[in-house]
Amino acid sequence: MPAYDFRCNACGRASNIFYKTYSAYDAAQAAGHVCPHCGSRDMTRLISRVALAKPTVNYANMSSGEMLNVLEGGNTGEVNELMRQTGADQGLDSPE
């Protein structure tokens, strides 16, 4: 469901407006977006922050030198993921 942030130029309040489809947004754009607070059609669309997903790393296919660099790097998130991916095939549940 597309959601857009707007600021009303009449009352100055910010609003997050949801549309069921992109075509509903296009229709509202043509007619003018309506402020839910004061009913004005004088709205400005705000640009909000965008989140980007980091690419995943396959630690199981790394060489031992690359794995050592990850361990020496000190990033606990990377070390945890390295241990999770490479230790999955180890029988760590046995008492030996």
Buried (B, 14 or more C-beta within 10 A) or exposed (E): EEEBEBBBEEEEEEBEBEBEEEEEBEEBEEEEBBBEEEEBEBBEEEEEEEEEEEEEBEBEEBEEEEBEEBEEEEEEEBBEBBBEBBEEEEEEEEEE
